[in-house]
């Protein structure tokens, strides 16, 4: 069940992050971006500790995915 939840949250976070950063990706890439973003965002939110509970995880996933997309664009030079 936790893996299914991670995929669902990753898909939602990846979708929001790819739209905010204007990146066109397929479904699998969007989910991977969201899941990786969740890991990055989790580290950021543990440091900040501003939010608690499930909202913090989702916000962290979106923020992490946005950071990941920014880094991807910076490295590859894509817009």
N, CA, C and O atoms as CSV, one atom per row, in Angstrom:
chain,resi,resn,atom,element,x,y,z
A,1,UNK,N,N,0.800,-1.197,0.000
A,1,UNK,CA,C,0.000,0.000,0.000
A,1,UNK,C,C,0.851,1.274,0.000
A,1,UNK,O,O,0.497,2.217,-0.707
A,2,UNK,N,N,1.968,1.353,0.765
A,2,UNK,CA,C,2.794,2.567,0.715
A,2,UNK,C,C,3.369,2.834,-0.680
A,2,UNK,O,O,3.532,3.992,-1.063
A,3,UNK,N,N,3.678,1.785,-1.439
A,3,UNK,CA,C,4.223,1.971,-2.788
A,3,UNK,C,C,3.163,2.580,-3.697
A,3,UNK,O,O,3.458,3.474,-4.491
A,4,UNK,N,N,1.931,2.098,-3.580
A,4,UNK,CA,C,0.832,2.654,-4.373
A,4,UNK,C,C,0.612,4.122,-4.030
A,4,UNK,O,O,0.398,4.948,-4.917
A,5,UNK,N,N,0.664,4.441,-2.746
A,5,UNK,CA,C,0.508,5.829,-2.312
A,5,UNK,C,C,1.634,6.692,-2.861
A,5,UNK,O,O,1.393,7.819,-3.294
A,6,UNK,N,N,2.860,6.181,-2.849
A,6,UNK,CA,C,4.004,6.916,-3.382
A,6,UNK,C,C,3.822,7.191,-4.876
A,6,UNK,O,O,4.145,8.282,-5.347
A,7,UNK,N,N,3.312,6.218,-5.617
A,7,UNK,CA,C,3.088,6.397,-7.049
A,7,UNK,C,C,2.006,7.449,-7.296
A,7,UNK,O,O,2.153,8.293,-8.180
A,8,UNK,N,N,0.926,7.401,-6.522
A,8,UNK,CA,C,-0.166,8.366,-6.696
A,8,UNK,C,C,0.300,9.780,-6.349
A,8,UNK,O,O,0.049,10.720,-7.103
A,9,UNK,N,N,0.973,9.931,-5.219
A,9,UNK,CA,C,1.479,11.250,-4.823
A,9,UNK,C,C,2.540,11.717,-5.823
A,9,UNK,O,O,2.573,12.892,-6.187
A,10,UNK,N,N,3.397,10.810,-6.264
A,10,UNK,CA,C,4.412,11.155,-7.257
A,10,UNK,C,C,3.808,11.614,-8.564
A,10,UNK,O,O,4.292,12.567,-9.174
A,11,UNK,N,N,2.750,10.941,-9.002
A,11,UNK,CA,C,2.076,11.330,-10.242
A,11,UNK,C,C,1.455,12.717,-10.108
A,11,UNK,O,O,1.583,13.549,-11.007
A,12,UNK,N,N,0.786,12.964,-8.991
A,12,UNK,CA,C,0.149,14.271,-8.774
A,12,UNK,C,C,1.199,15.375,-8.665
A,12,UNK,O,O,1.067,16.428,-9.290
A,13,UNK,N,N,2.234,15.132,-7.874
A,13,UNK,CA,C,3.281,16.136,-7.692
A,13,UNK,C,C,4.035,16.379,-9.005
A,13,UNK,O,O,4.330,17.522,-9.354
A,14,UNK,N,N,4.337,15.315,-9.718
A,14,UNK,CA,C,5.026,15.446,-11.003
A,14,UNK,C,C,4.187,16.201,-12.019
A,14,UNK,O,O,4.708,17.017,-12.779
A,15,UNK,N,N,2.878,15.929,-12.033
A,15,UNK,CA,C,1.977,16.636,-12.955
A,15,UNK,C,C,1.983,18.131,-12.666
A,15,UNK,O,O,2.126,18.946,-13.577
A,16,UNK,N,N,1.826,18.486,-11.395
A,16,UNK,CA,C,1.805,19.904,-11.024
A,16,UNK,C,C,3.150,20.560,-11.335
A,16,UNK,O,O,3.193,21.660,-11.887
A,17,UNK,N,N,4.232,19.893,-10.986
A,17,UNK,CA,C,5.565,20.465,-11.198
A,17,UNK,C,C,5.878,20.635,-12.685
A,17,UNK,O,O,6.440,21.656,-13.081
A,18,UNK,N,N,5.521,19.646,-13.515
A,18,UNK,CA,C,5.799,19.771,-14.953
A,18,UNK,C,C,4.967,20.881,-15.575
A,18,UNK,O,O,5.417,21.536,-16.516
A,19,UNK,N,N,3.766,21.103,-15.068
A,19,UNK,CA,C,2.939,22.195,-15.600
A,19,UNK,C,C,3.476,23.545,-15.143
A,19,UNK,O,O,3.518,24.490,-15.930
A,20,UNK,N,N,3.888,23.648,-13.879
A,20,UNK,CA,C,4.442,24.901,-13.366
A,20,UNK,C,C,5.720,25.259,-14.113
A,20,UNK,O,O,5.947,26.424,-14.438
A,21,UNK,N,N,6.552,24.262,-14.385
A,21,UNK,CA,C,7.836,24.503,-15.046
A,21,UNK,C,C,7.741,24.402,-16.572
A,21,UNK,O,O,8.757,24.512,-17.258
A,22,UNK,N,N,6.536,24.192,-17.109
A,22,UNK,CA,C,6.282,24.102,-18.549
A,22,UNK,C,C,7.184,23.062,-19.235
A,22,UNK,O,O,7.889,23.365,-20.198
A,23,UNK,N,N,7.138,21.841,-18.713
A,23,UNK,CA,C,7.908,20.739,-19.270
A,23,UNK,C,C,6.936,19.677,-19.757
A,23,UNK,O,O,6.097,19.203,-18.991
A,24,UNK,N,N,7.041,19.304,-21.013
A,24,UNK,CA,C,6.155,18.290,-21.589
A,24,UNK,C,C,6.829,16.922,-21.480
A,24,UNK,O,O,7.865,16.684,-22.100
A,25,UNK,N,N,6.231,16.020,-20.682
A,25,UNK,CA,C,6.793,14.682,-20.492
A,25,UNK,C,C,5.696,13.639,-20.597
A,25,UNK,O,O,4.508,13.957,-20.531
A,26,UNK,N,N,6.112,12.374,-20.765
A,26,UNK,CA,C,5.142,11.289,-20.765
A,26,UNK,C,C,4.782,10.932,-19.320
A,26,UNK,O,O,5.356,11.474,-18.376
A,27,UNK,N,N,3.826,10.014,-19.162
A,27,UNK,CA,C,3.306,9.690,-17.837
A,27,UNK,C,C,4.370,9.089,-16.919
A,27,UNK,O,O,4.454,9.468,-15.751
A,28,UNK,N,N,5.176,8.166,-17.420
A,28,UNK,CA,C,6.197,7.515,-16.601
A,28,UNK,C,C,7.224,8.535,-16.111
A,28,UNK,O,O,7.595,8.530,-14.938
A,29,UNK,N,N,7.678,9.404,-17.003
A,29,UNK,CA,C,8.648,10.426,-16.626
A,29,UNK,C,C,8.063,11.374,-15.587
A,29,UNK,O,O,8.752,11.777,-14.650
A,30,UNK,N,N,6.789,11.731,-15.753
A,30,UNK,CA,C,6.114,12.610,-14.799
A,30,UNK,C,C,6.075,11.970,-13.417
A,30,UNK,O,O,6.335,12.640,-12.418
A,31,UNK,N,N,5.750,10.678,-13.351
A,31,UNK,CA,C,5.701,9.967,-12.072
A,31,UNK,C,C,7.089,9.897,-11.449
A,31,UNK,O,O,7.241,10.118,-10.248
A,32,UNK,N,N,8.106,9.591,-12.258
A,32,UNK,CA,C,9.479,9.505,-11.744
A,32,UNK,C,C,9.937,10.864,-11.225
A,32,UNK,O,O,10.571,10.949,-10.173
A,33,UNK,N,N,9.616,11.924,-11.962
A,33,UNK,CA,C,9.965,13.273,-11.505
A,33,UNK,C,C,9.291,13.561,-10.174
A,33,UNK,O,O,9.916,14.102,-9.263
A,34,UNK,N,N,8.030,13.205,-10.059
A,34,UNK,CA,C,7.303,13.433,-8.808
A,34,UNK,C,C,7.867,12.644,-7.643
A,34,UNK,O,O,7.984,13.169,-6.536
A,35,UNK,N,N,8.219,11.378,-7.882
A,35,UNK,CA,C,8.779,10.541,-6.819
A,35,UNK,C,C,10.159,11.052,-6.399
A,35,UNK,O,O,10.462,11.124,-5.208
A,36,UNK,N,N,10.992,11.407,-7.380
A,36,UNK,CA,C,12.311,11.956,-7.052
A,36,UNK,C,C,12.155,13.304,-6.352
A,36,UNK,O,O,12.896,13.629,-5.424
A,37,UNK,N,N,11.190,14.069,-6.809
A,37,UNK,CA,C,10.910,15.342,-6.168
A,37,UNK,C,C,10.451,15.168,-4.734
A,37,UNK,O,O,10.759,15.990,-3.871
A,38,UNK,N,N,9.712,14.096,-4.481
A,38,UNK,CA,C,9.261,13.809,-3.120
A,38,UNK,C,C,10.459,13.551,-2.206
A,38,UNK,O,O,10.472,13.985,-1.054
A,39,UNK,N,N,11.448,12.854,-2.718
A,39,UNK,CA,C,12.659,12.609,-1.923
A,39,UNK,C,C,13.407,13.906,-1.638
A,39,UNK,O,O,13.812,14.162,-0.504
A,40,UNK,N,N,13.585,14.718,-2.669
A,40,UNK,CA,C,14.286,15.990,-2.498
A,40,UNK,C,C,13.485,16.905,-1.577
A,40,UNK,O,O,14.032,17.505,-0.652
A,41,UNK,N,N,12.192,17.002,-1.841
A,41,UNK,CA,C,11.340,17.863,-1.029
A,41,UNK,C,C,11.255,17.409,0.414
A,41,UNK,O,O,11.161,18.234,1.322
A,42,UNK,N,N,11.287,16.100,0.634
A,42,UNK,CA,C,11.267,15.583,1.997
A,42,UNK,C,C,12.473,16.042,2.787
A,42,UNK,O,O,12.366,16.381,3.965
A,43,UNK,N,N,13.615,16.049,2.134
A,43,UNK,CA,C,14.830,16.534,2.793
A,43,UNK,C,C,14.731,18.027,3.099
A,43,UNK,O,O,15.125,18.481,4.173
A,44,UNK,N,N,14.197,18.784,2.134
A,44,UNK,CA,C,14.049,20.226,2.332
A,44,UNK,C,C,13.074,20.502,3.476
A,44,UNK,O,O,13.347,21.335,4.340
A,45,UNK,N,N,11.944,19.805,3.482
A,45,UNK,CA,C,10.943,20.065,4.515
A,45,UNK,C,C,11.360,19.562,5.888
A,45,UNK,O,O,10.940,20.121,6.901
A,46,UNK,N,N,12.160,18.538,5.940
A,46,UNK,CA,C,12.675,18.119,7.245
A,46,UNK,C,C,13.555,19.201,7.834
A,46,UNK,O,O,13.574,19.426,9.044
A,47,UNK,N,N,14.281,19.864,6.955
A,47,UNK,CA,C,15.140,20.945,7.416
A,47,UNK,C,C,14.296,22.134,7.883
A,47,UNK,O,O,14.568,22.712,8.936
A,48,UNK,N,N,13.300,22.490,7.124
A,48,UNK,CA,C,12.494,23.662,7.450
A,48,UNK,C,C,11.437,23.394,8.531
A,48,UNK,O,O,11.193,24.249,9.382
A,49,UNK,N,N,10.824,22.235,8.502
A,49,UNK,CA,C,9.800,21.833,9.473
A,49,UNK,C,C,8.692,22.880,9.645
A,49,UNK,O,O,8.269,23.168,10.765
A,50,UNK,N,N,8.236,23.433,8.545
A,50,UNK,CA,C,7.177,24.435,8.606
A,50,UNK,C,C,5.788,23.806,8.627
A,50,UNK,O,O,4.876,24.321,9.274
A,51,UNK,N,N,5.633,22.708,7.928
A,51,UNK,CA,C,4.329,22.064,7.831
A,51,UNK,C,C,4.399,20.680,8.456
A,51,UNK,O,O,5.485,20.123,8.615
A,52,UNK,N,N,3.255,20.126,8.807
A,52,UNK,CA,C,3.225,18.780,9.371
A,52,UNK,C,C,2.221,17.920,8.611
A,52,UNK,O,O,1.357,18.433,7.900
A,53,UNK,N,N,2.345,16.642,8.767
A,53,UNK,CA,C,1.373,15.707,8.207
A,53,UNK,C,C,1.476,15.511,6.714
A,53,UNK,O,O,2.514,15.765,6.105
A,54,UNK,N,N,0.368,15.048,6.129
A,54,UNK,CA,C,0.328,14.691,4.721
A,54,UNK,C,C,0.505,15.914,3.819
A,54,UNK,O,O,1.074,15.794,2.734
A,55,UNK,N,N,0.032,17.080,4.241
A,55,UNK,CA,C,0.189,18.293,3.432
A,55,UNK,C,C,1.666,18.600,3.213
A,55,UNK,O,O,2.057,19.024,2.126
A,56,UNK,N,N,2.477,18.391,4.227
A,56,UNK,CA,C,3.916,18.644,4.102
A,56,UNK,C,C,4.528,17.719,3.064
A,56,UNK,O,O,5.373,18.147,2.277
A,57,UNK,N,N,4.119,16.470,3.050
A,57,UNK,CA,C,4.646,15.515,2.072
A,57,UNK,C,C,4.303,15.909,0.653
A,57,UNK,O,O,5.150,15.825,-0.237
A,58,UNK,N,N,3.071,16.339,0.430
A,58,UNK,CA,C,2.653,16.729,-0.915
A,58,UNK,C,C,3.345,18.015,-1.351
A,58,UNK,O,O,3.836,18.102,-2.477
A,59,UNK,N,N,3.389,19.003,-0.480
A,59,UNK,CA,C,4.071,20.257,-0.798
A,59,UNK,C,C,5.550,19.986,-1.064
A,59,UNK,O,O,6.136,20.544,-1.991
A,60,UNK,N,N,6.140,19.130,-0.248
A,60,UNK,CA,C,7.536,18.768,-0.442
A,60,UNK,C,C,7.765,18.067,-1.760
A,60,UNK,O,O,8.773,18.303,-2.427
A,61,UNK,N,N,6.837,17.204,-2.143
A,61,UNK,CA,C,6.958,16.492,-3.416
A,61,UNK,C,C,6.915,17.463,-4.583
A,61,UNK,O,O,7.708,17.346,-5.517
A,62,UNK,N,N,5.999,18.420,-4.540
A,62,UNK,CA,C,5.899,19.412,-5.616
A,62,UNK,C,C,7.149,20.280,-5.654
A,62,UNK,O,O,7.719,20.499,-6.723
A,63,UNK,N,N,7.583,20.779,-4.492
A,63,UNK,CA,C,8.796,21.611,-4.453
A,63,UNK,C,C,10.026,20.844,-4.923
A,63,UNK,O,O,10.855,21.380,-5.658
A,64,UNK,N,N,10.141,19.595,-4.499
A,64,UNK,CA,C,11.271,18.778,-4.924
A,64,UNK,C,C,11.267,18.526,-6.415
A,64,UNK,O,O,12.316,18.559,-7.059
A,65,UNK,N,N,10.077,18.270,-6.973
A,65,UNK,CA,C,9.979,18.036,-8.412
A,65,UNK,C,C,10.322,19.299,-9.187
A,65,UNK,O,O,10.957,19.225,-10.239
A,66,UNK,N,N,9.911,20.458,-8.683
A,66,UNK,CA,C,10.247,21.717,-9.341
A,66,UNK,C,C,11.757,21.936,-9.321
A,66,UNK,O,O,12.333,22.362,-10.322
A,67,UNK,N,N,12.399,21.651,-8.198
A,67,UNK,CA,C,13.857,21.769,-8.105
A,67,UNK,C,C,14.534,20.812,-9.084
A,67,UNK,O,O,15.504,21.182,-9.745
A,68,UNK,N,N,14.026,19.589,-9.177
A,68,UNK,CA,C,14.590,18.599,-10.085
A,68,UNK,C,C,14.449,19.040,-11.538
A,68,UNK,O,O,15.392,18.892,-12.315
A,69,UNK,N,N,13.291,19.577,-11.922
A,69,UNK,CA,C,13.083,20.045,-13.291
A,69,UNK,C,C,14.008,21.227,-13.590
A,69,UNK,O,O,14.588,21.303,-14.673
A,70,UNK,N,N,14.146,22.148,-12.631
A,70,UNK,CA,C,15.045,23.284,-12.815
A,70,UNK,C,C,16.474,22.800,-13.067
A,70,UNK,O,O,17.154,23.292,-13.967
A,71,UNK,N,N,16.921,21.833,-12.266
A,71,UNK,CA,C,18.271,21.296,-12.433
A,71,UNK,C,C,18.416,20.589,-13.774
A,71,UNK,O,O,19.441,20.727,-14.441
A,72,UNK,N,N,17.394,19.831,-14.172
A,72,UNK,CA,C,17.410,19.123,-15.460
A,72,UNK,C,C,17.532,20.116,-16.612
A,72,UNK,O,O,18.328,19.923,-17.531
A,73,UNK,N,N,16.727,21.190,-16.551
A,73,UNK,CA,C,16.785,22.203,-17.606
A,73,UNK,C,C,18.143,22.909,-17.621
A,73,UNK,O,O,18.672,23.215,-18.689
A,74,UNK,N,N,18.701,23.166,-16.445
A,74,UNK,CA,C,19.989,23.843,-16.356
A,74,UNK,C,C,21.108,22.980,-16.927
A,74,UNK,O,O,22.016,23.491,-17.582
A,75,UNK,N,N,21.047,21.682,-16.684
A,75,UNK,CA,C,22.094,20.777,-17.160
A,75,UNK,C,C,21.986,20.522,-18.640
A,75,UNK,O,O,22.992,20.537,-19.350
A,76,UNK,N,N,20.757,20.283,-19.128
A,76,UNK,CA,C,20.588,19.924,-20.540
A,76,UNK,C,C,20.421,21.129,-21.459
A,76,UNK,O,O,20.572,21.011,-22.674
A,77,UNK,N,N,20.106,22.298,-20.876
A,77,UNK,CA,C,19.914,23.481,-21.687
A,77,UNK,C,C,18.564,23.520,-22.384
A,77,UNK,O,O,18.360,24.339,-23.280
A,78,UNK,N,N,17.641,22.654,-21.993
A,78,UNK,CA,C,16.307,22.629,-22.584
A,78,UNK,C,C,15.435,23.697,-21.958
A,78,UNK,O,O,15.667,24.138,-20.832
A,79,UNK,N,N,14.413,24.108,-22.723
A,79,UNK,CA,C,13.477,25.115,-22.211
A,79,UNK,C,C,12.149,24.529,-22.012
A,79,UNK,O,O,11.226,25.222,-21.586
